[in-house]
């Protein structure tokens, strides 16, 4: 019984330290913080020799830099698509190129990459202006500090 108690306490300590570490990393990193504080799930996707910070709400994806830039009143091309209620069946019609992301737990997704390097999911670009994900993101992008 004593070994079980020690193992359980060790697991609890490990879990607590892991949670504290993730919270601490989000604190000083504005790309993570802006995503998480707005209810999104932060993720990083590889792109050539770089990694791109994305924020996800279900199938709605936007790059974290767009969120951060908009808070500082610098509007990206991806934000303009959302804020101006532009919809499109493909990235090319928006003046963007396709970027495919995926991982082992989800099927691949198409992300539109604009000339200013801002990004949003094709699923979001195709959605109606009144869709819940668009309304949520328009609200987030419209906020000012």
Secondary structure, DSSP 8 states (H G I E B T S, - for coil): -HHHHHHHHHHHHHHHHHHHHHHHHHHH-HHHHHHHHTT-EEEEEEETTEEEEEEEETTEEEEHHHHHHHHTT---HHHHHHHTT---SSSGGGT-EEEEE--SSS--EEEEE-TTS-EEEHHHHHS-TTSHHHHHHHHHHH---
